[in-house]
Every structure is written in C-alpha cells, then in structure tokens.
C-alpha cells in the first residue's frame, strides 16, 4: 500500500435536489462532512432508524444499467454519478443523506454534484489516503466487452475507454484516454451526460420507467443525433463512460494507481474488476506496499 496524499472531506453541508430517473420521485441529497477513515456512507433518512450503507463493492447488487447498493433491507440506487463526483474531486470521507432510494438524475451528469461539493469547500484531513498500485494484469470479459487493469509507470490513475456502437447510428465509435485529476474531472468529464438510443428510451418508458425524464434531462439519440438537445463535447458519450468508470472504481474504497482500459464495458464488468482487485489485495499479491 502506498500513500501520495492526505484524505479529504467537505467543509460544510451541500444539497442537491432533483427527480429519480427510474422512480420519478422527488429526491433530496445532503452531503455532510465526515471523520477520517469513515469513507463514503449513504444514510436513508426516510427509513426507520436511518440505516447506513457503506459505498463499497461488497454492498453492490447487480441491476442492469445502473449501480445499486444494498445493506439488509435498505438500498440506494443509481449512485454512479454521485460517486464519480466524490472520487473525481478526491473527497474521501462524506455522509450522504437521502430521503428516497434513488439518487436524483439531474441533467444526467456529475456536474450538479461537483458544483455543490465545490461550493461547500474541500478540506484536507490529518490522515493519509490509501492507494493500491496494480502490479499484475487483471482482465475480465470476452471479445464483446472487456475491462482490464495494468501496471502504470507512475502512481496515477489512467483511464481509457473504447466505445463502439458500430456503424449506422449517430454514436458510432469513440475513444478517449485521460489521467484522472480533480481539474480534469471538473472540466473534461463531469459535464458529460448519460445517453441512450431513442428505441431504448421508448422501451424503458413502455415499462413504466422514466416517465418524468425528458430529452432535456439526458441525451437521447435519434438517427440524426441528440433529440431536443445539444452535445457538450463532440465525444460526450465516451467521456460519460469514463465518468461511470470513476464512480464504479470508487467502490474499492481507496485510490487505485494503474492503467484501466475498457472496451464496451458497463457497470457490471467495472464492479467485477473492483472485486478482483480487492480479492488480490486480500491474498497480498499484485500490489506494491510501503512501510
């Protein structure tokens, strides 16, 4: 285990409100400062006893198209954009109080969370942040979609995503590699929004899901591009996939130093990689350690 920086929390509470994409419910999220080594913890204020759910991969439950945490009967849904904001800003300790099960979708990006957290202020704490450096190649998936972690010559987090929707649609193929940092996350990743094709959106709404979400709330692609909306980046889709990677990898509960390469990977494979990294951690193999 290596350490390159101190832990951080927020200086004051911060609030974000919106609707849940899936449930259509009004949701309020309040970020609160937390002590060192406490990590990210969700608190369900709407349930008896205000149960807490730690943001770790051990509490993740597999559900298509989003990241969900469960502990006992309590759960919190669609956390990936919120987790990405915390990880991208290097906020390590925070209590996230919610009054519903689903985190608000806002505009489909991490930016509303980033703005609220930045306005609250970020403070350095008197404890080092744990970092795990990947030493062995770990690869999961198949030819259709895969993700891998590789050693990196520096103690940085390098993220690369290859997006491939094939030909004959407005998304097509996009590729991007970034070195993760708070400045890069704020400007280059956080504003990128979640996206789906028009027929996918129609199928979800036919199931009674996403009834309050519109094409103004996220990117819905028709044959000619986004419907009723405009791109913030020419390659906004692949940027958002990296946002999802940041949020999912944050479930490791520590910084990860290495090169992470994904081809058409989603939340499930991202989480499986975190589990593999943590399993290798438990066996004390594949990580550099310092005294």
KAVENVEN-V583499 format. One record per residue. N is the residue number from 1. RES is the residue in three letters. SS is DSSP state (A for helix, B for strand, O for the rest). BURIAL is b if it has 9 or more other ideal C-beta (glycine too) atoms within 8 Angstrom, else e. Layout:
# KAVENVEN-V583499
n=N res=RES ss=SS burial=BURIAL
n=N res=RES ss=SS burial=BURIAL
This chain:
# KAVENVEN-V583499
n=1 res=UNK ss=O burial=b
n=2 res=UNK ss=B burial=b
n=3 res=UNK ss=O burial=b
n=4 res=UNK ss=O burial=e
n=5 res=UNK ss=O burial=e
n=6 res=UNK ss=B burial=b
n=7 res=UNK ss=B burial=b
n=8 res=UNK ss=B burial=b
n=9 res=UNK ss=B burial=b
n=10 res=UNK ss=B burial=b
n=11 res=UNK ss=O burial=e
n=12 res=UNK ss=O burial=e
n=13 res=UNK ss=O burial=b
n=14 res=UNK ss=B burial=b
n=15 res=UNK ss=B burial=b
n=16 res=UNK ss=B burial=b
n=17 res=UNK ss=B burial=e
n=18 res=UNK ss=B burial=b
n=19 res=UNK ss=B burial=b
n=20 res=UNK ss=O burial=b
n=21 res=UNK ss=O burial=b
n=22 res=UNK ss=O burial=b
n=23 res=UNK ss=O burial=b
n=24 res=UNK ss=O burial=b
n=25 res=UNK ss=O burial=e
n=26 res=UNK ss=B burial=e
n=27 res=UNK ss=B burial=b
n=28 res=UNK ss=B burial=b
n=29 res=UNK ss=B burial=b
n=30 res=UNK ss=B burial=b
n=31 res=UNK ss=B burial=b
n=32 res=UNK ss=B burial=b
n=33 res=UNK ss=B burial=b
n=34 res=UNK ss=O burial=b
n=35 res=UNK ss=O burial=e
n=36 res=UNK ss=O burial=b
n=37 res=UNK ss=O burial=e
n=38 res=UNK ss=O burial=e
n=39 res=UNK ss=O burial=b
n=40 res=UNK ss=B burial=b
n=41 res=UNK ss=B burial=b
n=42 res=UNK ss=B burial=b
n=43 res=UNK ss=B burial=b
n=44 res=UNK ss=B burial=b
n=45 res=UNK ss=O burial=e
n=46 res=UNK ss=O burial=e
n=47 res=UNK ss=O burial=e
n=48 res=UNK ss=O burial=e
n=49 res=UNK ss=O burial=e
n=50 res=UNK ss=O burial=e
n=51 res=UNK ss=O burial=b
n=52 res=UNK ss=B burial=b
n=53 res=UNK ss=B burial=b
n=54 res=UNK ss=B burial=b
n=55 res=UNK ss=O burial=b
n=56 res=UNK ss=O burial=b
n=57 res=UNK ss=A burial=b
n=58 res=UNK ss=A burial=e
n=59 res=UNK ss=A burial=b
n=60 res=UNK ss=B burial=b
n=61 res=UNK ss=B burial=e
n=62 res=UNK ss=B burial=e
n=63 res=UNK ss=B burial=e
n=64 res=UNK ss=O burial=e
n=65 res=UNK ss=O burial=e
n=66 res=UNK ss=B burial=b
n=67 res=UNK ss=B burial=b
n=68 res=UNK ss=B burial=b
n=69 res=UNK ss=B burial=b
n=70 res=UNK ss=B burial=b
n=71 res=UNK ss=B burial=b
n=72 res=UNK ss=O burial=e
n=73 res=UNK ss=O burial=e
n=74 res=UNK ss=B burial=b
n=75 res=UNK ss=B burial=b
n=76 res=UNK ss=B burial=b
n=77 res=UNK ss=B burial=b
n=78 res=UNK ss=O burial=b
n=79 res=UNK ss=O burial=b
n=80 res=UNK ss=A burial=b
n=81 res=UNK ss=A burial=b
n=82 res=UNK ss=A burial=b
n=83 res=UNK ss=A burial=b
n=84 res=UNK ss=A burial=b
n=85 res=UNK ss=A burial=b
n=86 res=UNK ss=A burial=b
n=87 res=UNK ss=A burial=b
n=88 res=UNK ss=A burial=b
n=89 res=UNK ss=O burial=b
n=90 res=UNK ss=O burial=b
n=91 res=UNK ss=O burial=b
n=92 res=UNK ss=O burial=b
n=93 res=UNK ss=O burial=b
n=94 res=UNK ss=B burial=b
n=95 res=UNK ss=B burial=b
n=96 res=UNK ss=B burial=b
n=97 res=UNK ss=B burial=b
n=98 res=UNK ss=B burial=b
n=99 res=UNK ss=O burial=e
n=100 res=UNK ss=O burial=b
n=101 res=UNK ss=O burial=b
n=102 res=UNK ss=B burial=b
n=103 res=UNK ss=O burial=b
n=104 res=UNK ss=O burial=b
n=105 res=UNK ss=O burial=b
n=106 res=UNK ss=O burial=b
n=107 res=UNK ss=O burial=b
n=108 res=UNK ss=O burial=b
n=109 res=UNK ss=O burial=b
n=110 res=UNK ss=O burial=b
n=111 res=UNK ss=A burial=b
n=112 res=UNK ss=A burial=b
n=113 res=UNK ss=A burial=b
n=114 res=UNK ss=A burial=b
n=115 res=UNK ss=A burial=e
n=116 res=UNK ss=A burial=b
n=117 res=UNK ss=A burial=b
n=118 res=UNK ss=A burial=b
n=119 res=UNK ss=A burial=e
n=120 res=UNK ss=A burial=b
n=121 res=UNK ss=O burial=e
n=122 res=UNK ss=B burial=b
n=123 res=UNK ss=B burial=b
n=124 res=UNK ss=B burial=e
n=125 res=UNK ss=B burial=b
n=126 res=UNK ss=B burial=e
n=127 res=UNK ss=B burial=e
n=128 res=UNK ss=B burial=e
n=129 res=UNK ss=O burial=b
n=130 res=UNK ss=O burial=e
n=131 res=UNK ss=B burial=b
n=132 res=UNK ss=B burial=b
n=133 res=UNK ss=B burial=b
n=134 res=UNK ss=B burial=b
n=135 res=UNK ss=O burial=e
n=136 res=UNK ss=O burial=e
n=137 res=UNK ss=O burial=e
n=138 res=UNK ss=B burial=b
n=139 res=UNK ss=B burial=e
n=140 res=UNK ss=B burial=b
n=141 res=UNK ss=B burial=b
n=142 res=UNK ss=O burial=e
n=143 res=UNK ss=O burial=e
n=144 res=UNK ss=O burial=e
n=145 res=UNK ss=O burial=b
n=146 res=UNK ss=B burial=b
n=147 res=UNK ss=B burial=b
n=148 res=UNK ss=B burial=b
n=149 res=UNK ss=B burial=b
n=150 res=UNK ss=B burial=b
n=151 res=UNK ss=O burial=b
n=152 res=UNK ss=O burial=b
n=153 res=UNK ss=O burial=e
n=154 res=UNK ss=O burial=e
n=155 res=UNK ss=O burial=e
n=156 res=UNK ss=O burial=e
n=157 res=UNK ss=B burial=b
n=158 res=UNK ss=B burial=b
n=159 res=UNK ss=B burial=b
n=160 res=UNK ss=B burial=b
n=161 res=UNK ss=B burial=b
n=162 res=UNK ss=B burial=b
n=163 res=UNK ss=B burial=b
n=164 res=UNK ss=B burial=e
n=165 res=UNK ss=O burial=e
n=166 res=UNK ss=O burial=e
n=167 res=UNK ss=O burial=e
n=168 res=UNK ss=O burial=e
n=169 res=UNK ss=O burial=b
n=170 res=UNK ss=O burial=b
n=171 res=UNK ss=O burial=b
n=172 res=UNK ss=O burial=e
n=173 res=UNK ss=B burial=e
n=174 res=UNK ss=B burial=b
n=175 res=UNK ss=B burial=b
n=176 res=UNK ss=B burial=b
n=177 res=UNK ss=B burial=e
n=178 res=UNK ss=B burial=b
n=179 res=UNK ss=B burial=e
n=180 res=UNK ss=O burial=b
n=181 res=UNK ss=O burial=e
n=182 res=UNK ss=A burial=e
n=183 res=UNK ss=A burial=e
n=184 res=UNK ss=A burial=b
n=185 res=UNK ss=A burial=b
n=186 res=UNK ss=A burial=b
n=187 res=UNK ss=A burial=e
n=188 res=UNK ss=A burial=b
n=189 res=UNK ss=A burial=b
n=190 res=UNK ss=O burial=b
n=191 res=UNK ss=O burial=b
n=192 res=UNK ss=O burial=b
n=193 res=UNK ss=O burial=b
n=194 res=UNK ss=O burial=b
n=195 res=UNK ss=B burial=b
n=196 res=UNK ss=B burial=b
n=197 res=UNK ss=B burial=b
n=198 res=UNK ss=A burial=b
n=199 res=UNK ss=A burial=e
n=200 res=UNK ss=A burial=e
n=201 res=UNK ss=A burial=b
n=202 res=UNK ss=A burial=e
n=203 res=UNK ss=A burial=e
n=204 res=UNK ss=A burial=b
n=205 res=UNK ss=A burial=b
n=206 res=UNK ss=A burial=e
n=207 res=UNK ss=O burial=e
n=208 res=UNK ss=O burial=e
n=209 res=UNK ss=O burial=e
n=210 res=UNK ss=O burial=b
n=211 res=UNK ss=O burial=e
n=212 res=UNK ss=O burial=e
n=213 res=UNK ss=O burial=b
n=214 res=UNK ss=O burial=e
n=215 res=UNK ss=O burial=b
n=216 res=UNK ss=O burial=e
n=217 res=UNK ss=O burial=b
n=218 res=UNK ss=O burial=b
n=219 res=UNK ss=B burial=b
n=220 res=UNK ss=B burial=b
n=221 res=UNK ss=B burial=b
n=222 res=UNK ss=B burial=b
n=223 res=UNK ss=O burial=e
n=224 res=UNK ss=O burial=e
n=225 res=UNK ss=B burial=e
n=226 res=UNK ss=B burial=b
n=227 res=UNK ss=O burial=b
n=228 res=UNK ss=O burial=e
n=229 res=UNK ss=O burial=b
n=230 res=UNK ss=O burial=e
n=231 res=UNK ss=O burial=b
n=232 res=UNK ss=O burial=e
n=233 res=UNK ss=O burial=b
n=234 res=UNK ss=O burial=e
n=235 res=UNK ss=O burial=e
n=236 res=UNK ss=A burial=b
n=237 res=UNK ss=A burial=b
n=238 res=UNK ss=A burial=b
n=239 res=UNK ss=A burial=b
n=240 res=UNK ss=A burial=b
n=241 res=UNK ss=A burial=b
n=242 res=UNK ss=A burial=b
n=243 res=UNK ss=A burial=b
n=244 res=UNK ss=A burial=b
n=245 res=UNK ss=A burial=b
n=246 res=UNK ss=A burial=b
n=247 res=UNK ss=A burial=b
n=248 res=UNK ss=A burial=b
n=249 res=UNK ss=A burial=b
n=250 res=UNK ss=A burial=b
n=251 res=UNK ss=A burial=b
n=252 res=UNK ss=A burial=b
n=253 res=UNK ss=O burial=e
n=254 res=UNK ss=O burial=e
n=255 res=UNK ss=B burial=b
n=256 res=UNK ss=B burial=b
n=257 res=UNK ss=B burial=b
n=258 res=UNK ss=B burial=b
n=259 res=UNK ss=B burial=b
n=260 res=UNK ss=B burial=b
n=261 res=UNK ss=B burial=b
n=262 res=UNK ss=B burial=b
n=263 res=UNK ss=B burial=b
n=264 res=UNK ss=O burial=b
n=265 res=UNK ss=O burial=b
n=266 res=UNK ss=O burial=b
n=267 res=UNK ss=A burial=b
n=268 res=UNK ss=A burial=e
n=269 res=UNK ss=A burial=b
n=270 res=UNK ss=A burial=b
n=271 res=UNK ss=A burial=b
n=272 res=UNK ss=A burial=b
n=273 res=UNK ss=A burial=b
n=274 res=UNK ss=A burial=b
n=275 res=UNK ss=A burial=b
n=276 res=UNK ss=A burial=b
n=277 res=UNK ss=A burial=b
n=278 res=UNK ss=A burial=b
n=279 res=UNK ss=A burial=e
n=280 res=UNK ss=A burial=b
n=281 res=UNK ss=A burial=b
n=282 res=UNK ss=A burial=e
n=283 res=UNK ss=O burial=e
n=284 res=UNK ss=O burial=e
n=285 res=UNK ss=O burial=e
n=286 res=UNK ss=O burial=b
n=287 res=UNK ss=B burial=b
n=288 res=UNK ss=O burial=e
n=289 res=UNK ss=O burial=e
n=290 res=UNK ss=O burial=e
n=291 res=UNK ss=O burial=e
